[in-house]
Amino acid sequence: MPPERRKEYVAQTPNISSPDGRVGLLLPGLGAVATTVVAGVEAVRQGLAEPVGSLSQMNTIRLGKRTEGRAPLIRDLVSIARLDQLVFGAWDPIPDNAYESAVNAGVLDRHQHLDPIRDFLSSVEPMSAVFDTAYVKRLDGPNRKQAGNKMELAEALREDIRRFKADHDCARVVMIWCGSTEIFQRAGPAHADIEAFEQAMYNNDPAIAPSMVYAYAAILEGVPYANGAPNLSADVPALEALALERGVPIAGKDFKTGQTLMKTILAPGLKARMIGVNGWFSTNILGNRDGAVLDDPESFKTKEESKLGVLDYILQPEMYPQLYGDIYHKVRINYYPPRGDDKEGWDNLDIFGWLGYPMQIKVDFLCRDSILAAPIVLDLALFLDLAGRAGLGGIQEWLSFYFKSPHVPEGLYPEHDLFIQHWKLKNTLRWLAGEEQITHLGREYYE
Ligand SMILES: NC(=O)c1ccc[n+]([C@@H]2O[C@H](COP(=O)([O-])OP(=O)(O)OC[C@H]3O[C@@H](n4cnc5c(N)ncnc54)[C@H](O)[C@@H]3O)[C@@H](O)[C@H]2O)c1
């Protein structure tokens, strides 16, 4: 964009339509993450808990000069939907309702957080899924759609979306993929443009994974779509172009939780101080259904690619060969059933300082992945709905704060530094609200 056009663009704040009405949050995949969001939102609505970790609910945003003392909650600055407007729906090949699935996932305490809202959770029953064990090899379930080809499957999903919207009297719907990680795929000719993509759907081409069928159906129904797993899904030229053409927001990929969250907190700090890194070894154990799926080498490869990219982009070894040119980066995920969802992630960092003297950092993060993921899903749902009402179609890079592997257009490298992502998110919210950007220059305080 030429500089003059850029200035005009920055100056224009989009018109945002009313946030009123019920908002359907449709979740392909009703497993650990999805049920933790659904149960958590209901617990917050009932005043049983706080929405910890959610920027949309808890974070303030500074406006104007520091001397003005203006720092409203984000939800008071921009017109996002309220929690009591949310209604939940899901698809899953496993027919368990949200109560049964949450008990099985073992993330939330059954007596404290699930039984008090059992009726509500039991009412969220998964619709039949577009599912194929060729893409997720370590699980199976009977609750799936049958059709002649992938285009018919997409039609069936579109019908589900329309029915859900009508049955629950929703003004708008958003969709967030909380399904399992699919096998590794690269974008190919079938994803190059929408004609090739649709033809491939009719031909039942293996290049079209189930998560792409959901993304396609969502975009055609005008439903903003985000992908919480690392598989391609909407991250292909055909769907990017379709989303832009239809004015539908899309975002991805792979919720930034656990070890990668830590990595994107620590690495920018080391780089800011120009501290060298020789090696970063990350290993973790987890025993939930996601861990079982990732035990399959083809699904793990998808996850590994998503996790490995982070350091290269943050540390920029090509610009700092003396500090990061020779870094050995390794990521391991080990399926270990006794731990369930309570993962443990170890990081060993071999770093060096002044004159090359070596030091080490050890991180032992006893984290709960779905507890970290749930507020991300909530924020994405509310911000994607906002983006849709503001007419922002296509890739929403300002939401890269929430992702391990941010979806960016061809030719643009992804920004992984959590603090830059946070700044970008808040500046976009300021822009949407017609407020000035914060530059942190601050010379005026001294004039
Ligand atoms: N837990 C986290 O913090 C975290 C972080 C980043 C990414 N993720 C990703 O989010 C996804 C969900 O994680 P989880 O811990 O809830 O896993 P999970 O295994 O508990 O739940 C995934 C659910 O998706 C269902 N599913 C699989 N394919 C489907 C399809 N085609 N349509 C509908 N449903 C389908 C499965 O049956 C399962 O119930 C995974 O891909 C995971 O890698 C999770």
The ligand as an SDF file (V2000), in Angstrom:
LIG
                    3D

 44 48  0  0  0  0  0  0  0  0999 V2000
   -5.2800  -27.9690   24.6980 N   0  0  0  0  0  0  0  0  0  0  0  0
   -4.6010  -26.9240   24.2440 C   0  0  0  0  0  0  0  0  0  0  0  0
   -4.1960  -26.0950   24.9890 O   0  0  0  0  0  0  0  0  0  0  0  0
   -4.3400  -26.7610   22.8050 C   0  0  0  0  0  0  0  0  0  0  0  0
   -3.3990  -25.8170   22.4210 C   0  0  0  0  0  0  0  0  0  0  0  0
   -3.1650  -25.6170   21.0820 C   0  0  0  0  0  0  0  0  0  0  0  0
   -3.8700  -26.3330   20.1520 C   0  0  0  0  0  0  0  0  0  0  0  0
   -4.7500  -27.2640   20.5570 N   0  0  0  0  0  0  0  0  0  0  0  0
   -5.4240  -28.0320   19.5400 C   0  0  0  0  0  0  0  0  0  0  0  0
   -6.8160  -27.8990   19.7250 O   0  0  0  0  0  0  0  0  0  0  0  0
   -7.4240  -29.0990   19.3200 C   0  0  0  0  0  0  0  0  0  0  0  0
   -8.3360  -29.5900   20.4270 C   0  0  0  0  0  0  0  0  0  0  0  0
   -7.5790  -29.9550   21.5650 O   0  0  0  0  0  0  0  0  0  0  0  0
   -8.2390  -30.8080   22.7230 P   0  0  0  0  0  0  0  0  0  0  0  0
   -7.2490  -30.8900   23.8050 O   0  0  0  0  0  0  0  0  0  0  0  0
   -9.5960  -30.3020   22.9870 O   0  0  0  0  0  0  0  0  0  0  0  0
   -8.3310  -32.2400   22.0040 O   0  0  0  0  0  0  0  0  0  0  0  0
   -9.4350  -33.3740   22.2500 P   0  0  0  0  0  0  0  0  0  0  0  0
   -8.8540  -34.5990   21.6270 O   0  0  0  0  0  0  0  0  0  0  0  0
   -9.8700  -33.4240   23.6530 O   0  0  0  0  0  0  0  0  0  0  0  0
  -10.6890  -32.8670   21.4010 O   0  0  0  0  0  0  0  0  0  0  0  0
  -10.6980  -32.8760   20.0100 C   0  0  0  0  0  0  0  0  0  0  0  0
  -12.0520  -33.3750   19.5750 C   0  0  0  0  0  0  0  0  0  0  0  0
  -12.1590  -33.1670   18.1800 O   0  0  0  0  0  0  0  0  0  0  0  0
  -12.9220  -34.2220   17.6690 C   0  0  0  0  0  0  0  0  0  0  0  0
  -12.7070  -34.2500   16.2230 N   0  0  0  0  0  0  0  0  0  0  0  0
  -11.6590  -34.7350   15.5340 C   0  0  0  0  0  0  0  0  0  0  0  0
  -11.8550  -34.5640   14.2240 N   0  0  0  0  0  0  0  0  0  0  0  0
  -13.0460  -33.9300   14.0770 C   0  0  0  0  0  0  0  0  0  0  0  0
  -13.7940  -33.5080   12.9730 C   0  0  0  0  0  0  0  0  0  0  0  0
  -13.3490  -33.6910   11.7260 N   0  0  0  0  0  0  0  0  0  0  0  0
  -14.9740  -32.8870   13.1870 N   0  0  0  0  0  0  0  0  0  0  0  0
  -15.4330  -32.6980   14.4540 C   0  0  0  0  0  0  0  0  0  0  0  0
  -14.7750  -33.1120   15.5420 N   0  0  0  0  0  0  0  0  0  0  0  0
  -13.5890  -33.7150   15.3490 C   0  0  0  0  0  0  0  0  0  0  0  0
  -12.4470  -35.4350   18.4360 C   0  0  0  0  0  0  0  0  0  0  0  0
  -13.3600  -36.4930   18.3960 O   0  0  0  0  0  0  0  0  0  0  0  0
  -12.2660  -34.8540   19.8240 C   0  0  0  0  0  0  0  0  0  0  0  0
  -13.4240  -35.0300   20.6200 O   0  0  0  0  0  0  0  0  0  0  0  0
   -6.3090  -30.0820   18.9700 C   0  0  0  0  0  0  0  0  0  0  0  0
   -6.0820  -30.0560   17.5880 O   0  0  0  0  0  0  0  0  0  0  0  0
   -5.1330  -29.5070   19.6720 C   0  0  0  0  0  0  0  0  0  0  0  0
   -3.9010  -29.8480   19.0700 O   0  0  0  0  0  0  0  0  0  0  0  0
   -5.0170  -27.4860   21.8690 C   0  0  0  0  0  0  0  0  0  0  0  0
  1  2  1  0
  2  3  2  0
  2  4  1  0
  4  5  1  0
  4 44  2  0
  5  6  2  0
  6  7  1  0
  7  8  2  0
  8  9  1  0
  8 44  1  0
  9 10  1  0
  9 42  1  0
 10 11  1  0
 11 12  1  0
 11 40  1  0
 12 13  1  0
 13 14  1  0
 14 15  2  0
 14 16  1  0
 14 17  1  0
 17 18  1  0
 18 19  2  0
 18 20  1  0
 18 21  1  0
 21 22  1  0
 22 23  1  0
 23 24  1  0
 23 38  1  0
 24 25  1  0
 25 26  1  0
 25 36  1  0
 26 27  1  0
 26 35  1  0
 27 28  2  0
 28 29  1  0
 29 30  1  0
 29 35  2  0
 30 31  1  0
 30 32  2  0
 32 33  1  0
 33 34  2  0
 34 35  1  0
 36 37  1  0
 36 38  1  0
 38 39  1  0
 40 41  1  0
 40 42  1  0
 42 43  1  0
M  CHG  2   8   1  16  -1
M  END
$$$$
